[in-house]
Amino acid sequence: MAIKVTDLFYTYNPKSPNSTKALDGVSLTIEENSFVAFVGETGSGKSTLIQNLNALLIPSAGQVEVDEFLITPKKKKNKHIKELRKHLGIVFQFPEYQLFEETVEEDVAFGVKNFGIKGEEALNKAHKALLSVGLDESYFKRSPFELSGGEKRRVAIAGILAIEPDILVLDEPTAGLDPRGVNEIMSLVAQMHKNGKTIILVTHDMDLVLKYCQKVFVLNKGKLAFEGNPYELFAQDTEKLSIEIPVLYEISKKLKDKGLSLDIQNIRNIDDFVKQFMEGKND
């Protein structure tokens, strides 16, 4: 088991008239080496939840277990936070806005140095991470500010990968990217999952949920409103959950309802759909 969240509450500005309850008794479990999504409308609590996973925010009540690490409201019990943040890395939405060093390699090495690794060893880890996200040696000495949006996103992801986390949380990793950039980033994330990392994706894009995720958690006004696989989610009254059904799923279901032989739970992308569609026509 990678992560267990138990009866988690979080309130912003708890002692002021403007206090806001962002999480309201959330409990969930994320298995090791799984690929899951947190979805829900803006303000539902997704970003607050992921920041509680590595103690960037401390719970108001309840607790979070991340493998051997425990996070509770009692700060004295929250030990080894630095090691936790190495174990669970978060890539925030528009992480390229956080790039600030003069070269790409220095930017990626910055996080590594914060964990006590210096000099050539830090640069070697940075280079390895950059190569793993498809940025070769020609990028190492370039300014991060000269890169495209997709390249900046890769640099930001490399900065987290360089610290070698076992769990990777990505907050809207495809926001603002064109279709090619989306495909490149998500293919990279899928490969990291295949290599053994637990992936937590925060997204509004239900096409990504359908294509990549094994399980979905829907947050609504700080509460856990649904958990299950993508097909179970899209079979729900998604309007109440403020969730849009992916076009591919909707078309597949309508064709199945009209009698075409389709195994909807095995249609995750257009190639799956075309293959089953052709087989169904030939039956």
C-alpha positions in Angstrom: 0.0 0.0 0.0 1.4 3.4 -1.0 -1.0 5.9 0.5 -3.8 5.8 3.0 -5.8 9.0 3.8 -8.0 8.7 6.8 -10.8 11.1 7.7 -8.8 14.1 6.5 -9.9 17.7 7.1 -8.2 20.9 6.1 -9.3 24.4 6.9 -7.7 27.5 5.5 -7.5 30.5 7.9 -9.1 28.5 10.7 -9.2 31.2 13.3 -10.5 34.0 11.1 -13.9 35.1 9.8 -12.8 34.0 6.4 -12.0 30.4 7.3 -12.7 27.9 4.5 -13.1 24.2 4.9 -11.3 22.8 1.8 -11.3 19.1 2.8 -14.2 17.6 4.8 -13.5 14.0 6.0 -11.8 12.5 3.0 -10.7 8.9 3.3 -9.1 6.9 0.4 -6.4 4.4 -0.4 -4.0 4.4 -3.3 -2.2 1.2 -4.1 1.5 0.9 -4.8 2.4 1.2 -8.5 -1.1 2.3 -9.5 -2.1 5.1 -11.9 -4.9 7.1 -10.4 -6.6 10.5 -11.0 -8.1 13.2 -8.7 -10.8 15.0 -10.6 -13.5 17.6 -9.7 -14.4 21.1 -10.5 -12.2 24.1 -9.5 -12.3 24.5 -5.7 -13.3 20.9 -5.0 -10.2 20.3 -2.8 -7.8 18.5 -5.3 -4.8 20.8 -4.9 -5.3 20.9 -1.1 -5.4 17.2 -0.9 -2.1 16.6 -2.8 -0.3 19.2 -0.7 -1.4 17.2 2.4 0.2 14.1 0.9 3.8 15.4 1.4 3.2 17.8 4.3 3.3 21.0 2.3 0.0 21.5 4.2 -0.6 19.8 7.6 -4.0 18.3 8.2 -6.5 20.1 10.5 -7.7 16.7 11.5 -7.3 13.1 10.4 -4.1 11.7 9.0 -2.1 10.7 5.9 0.1 7.6 5.7 2.6 7.4 2.8 4.2 4.0 3.1 6.3 4.4 6.3 5.6 8.1 6.7 2.8 9.5 8.9 1.4 13.0 8.7 -1.0 14.2 11.5 -2.1 17.5 13.0 0.4 17.0 15.8 3.5 18.5 14.1 5.9 16.9 16.6 4.9 13.5 15.3 5.6 14.5 11.7 9.2 13.3 11.4 11.4 12.8 8.3 9.5 15.3 6.2 12.5 15.9 4.0 12.7 12.2 3.2 8.9 12.1 2.6 9.2 14.8 0.0 12.0 12.8 -1.7 9.7 9.8 -1.7 6.7 11.6 -3.0 7.4 14.4 -5.5 4.8 16.9 -6.8 4.9 18.7 -10.2 2.6 21.7 -9.8 0.4 23.2 -12.5 2.4 25.4 -14.9 5.7 24.3 -13.1 7.7 26.1 -15.8 6.8 29.4 -14.0 9.1 28.1 -11.3 12.2 27.8 -13.6 14.8 30.4 -12.6 18.3 29.2 -13.0 20.5 30.3 -15.9 20.7 26.9 -17.6 18.5 23.9 -17.8 21.0 21.6 -16.1 21.3 24.0 -13.1 17.6 24.2 -12.8 17.1 20.5 -12.7 20.1 20.1 -10.3 18.7 22.7 -7.9 16.3 20.3 -6.2 18.9 17.6 -5.9 21.2 20.0 -4.1 18.5 20.7 -1.6 18.8 17.1 -0.5 22.5 17.4 0.1 24.0 16.2 -3.1 26.5 18.7 -4.6 28.8 19.3 -7.5 29.3 16.7 -10.3 27.0 14.2 -8.6 24.1 16.6 -8.7 24.8 17.5 -12.3 25.0 13.8 -13.2 21.6 13.2 -11.7 20.2 16.2 -13.5 21.6 14.9 -16.8 20.1 11.5 -16.3 16.7 13.0 -15.5 16.8 15.2 -18.5 17.7 12.3 -20.8 14.8 10.3 -19.3 12.3 13.0 -20.4 13.7 13.2 -23.9 15.9 16.2 -23.6 19.4 15.4 -24.9 22.8 17.0 -24.2 22.0 19.9 -26.5 19.6 21.2 -23.9 21.9 21.1 -20.9 23.5 24.5 -21.2 20.5 26.3 -22.7 18.4 28.9 -20.9 15.1 27.4 -19.7 13.4 30.6 -20.8 14.2 29.9 -24.5 12.4 26.6 -24.5 8.9 25.8 -25.8 6.0 25.3 -23.4 6.3 21.5 -23.7 10.1 21.6 -23.3 9.7 23.7 -20.1 7.2 21.2 -18.8 9.7 18.4 -19.4 12.5 20.3 -17.6 10.1 20.8 -14.6 9.3 17.1 -14.5 13.0 16.3 -14.8 13.6 18.5 -11.7 11.4 16.2 -9.7 12.6 13.0 -11.3 16.2 13.9 -10.4 15.4 13.5 -6.7 14.2 9.9 -7.6 10.7 9.8 -6.0 8.8 6.6 -5.9 5.4 8.4 -6.1 4.9 11.2 -8.7 2.0 13.6 -8.4 1.2 15.8 -11.4 -1.1 18.7 -11.1 -2.7 19.4 -14.5 0.5 18.4 -16.4 -1.0 19.1 -19.8 -2.6 22.5 -19.1 -1.9 24.9 -21.9 -0.2 22.4 -24.2 -1.2 21.7 -27.8 -2.3 18.1 -28.7 1.2 17.1 -29.7 2.6 18.4 -26.3 -0.2 16.6 -24.4 0.7 13.3 -26.2 4.4 13.7 -25.5 4.0 14.5 -21.8 1.5 11.8 -21.2 3.5 9.2 -23.1 6.4 10.1 -20.8 4.2 9.8 -17.7 2.9 6.4 -18.9 6.4 5.1 -19.3 7.3 6.2 -15.8 4.3 4.2 -14.5 5.4 1.3 -16.6 8.9 1.6 -15.0 7.3 1.2 -11.5 6.3 4.6 -10.2 3.0 5.3 -8.6 1.3 8.1 -10.5 -1.3 10.5 -9.2 -2.8 12.7 -11.9 -4.8 15.8 -11.1 -6.8 16.8 -14.2 -9.9 18.2 -15.7 -9.3 16.2 -18.9 -11.5 13.1 -18.9 -9.9 11.9 -22.1 -6.7 11.4 -20.1 -8.5 9.7 -17.3 -10.1 7.2 -19.8 -6.8 6.6 -21.6 -4.4 6.2 -18.7 -6.0 5.8 -15.3 -6.9 2.6 -13.4 -8.9 4.4 -10.7 -10.6 7.8 -10.3 -11.4 9.8 -7.1 -13.9 12.6 -7.6 -13.9 15.5 -5.1 -16.9 17.7 -4.6 -16.9 20.6 -2.2 -14.1 19.0 -0.1 -15.7 15.6 0.1 -15.0 12.3 -1.7 -18.0 12.0 -4.0 -16.9 8.9 -6.0 -14.2 6.3 -6.3 -13.9 3.6 -8.9 -12.6 2.9 -12.4 -13.2 5.3 -15.3 -16.0 3.2 -16.8 -17.9 3.1 -13.5 -17.5 6.9 -13.3 -18.8 7.6 -16.8 -21.8 5.4 -16.2 -22.8 7.7 -13.3 -24.9 10.8 -13.5 -21.8 12.8 -14.3 -23.6 16.1 -14.5 -24.1 16.1 -10.7 -20.4 15.5 -10.3 -19.5 18.3 -12.8 -17.7 15.7 -14.9 -17.7 15.7 -18.8 -18.0 12.3 -20.4 -15.2 11.7 -23.0 -16.3 11.8 -26.6 -14.8 8.4 -27.3 -16.7 6.7 -24.4 -19.9 8.4 -25.4 -19.7 7.3 -29.0 -18.7 3.8 -28.0 -21.7 3.5 -25.7 -24.2 4.8 -28.2 -22.9 2.3 -30.8 -23.1 -0.6 -28.3 -26.6 0.5 -27.4 -27.5 0.2 -31.1 -26.3 -3.4 -31.1 -22.7 -3.2 -32.2 -20.5 -5.7 -30.4 -18.1 -3.5 -28.4 -16.3 -4.2 -25.1 -16.4 -0.7 -23.8 -14.2 -1.4 -20.8 -11.3 -2.3 -23.2 -11.6 0.9 -25.2 -9.1 3.5 -23.9 -8.0 5.2 -27.1 -8.9 5.6 -30.7 -6.9 2.6 -31.8 -8.8 0.3 -29.4 -12.1 1.8 -30.8 -11.2 1.3 -34.4 -10.0 -2.3 -33.8 -13.2 -3.2 -32.0 -15.4 -1.3 -34.4 -14.0 -3.2 -37.4 -14.3 -6.5 -35.6 -17.9 -5.7 -34.6 -18.9 -4.9 -38.2 -17.5 -8.2 -39.4 -19.3 -10.3 -36.8 
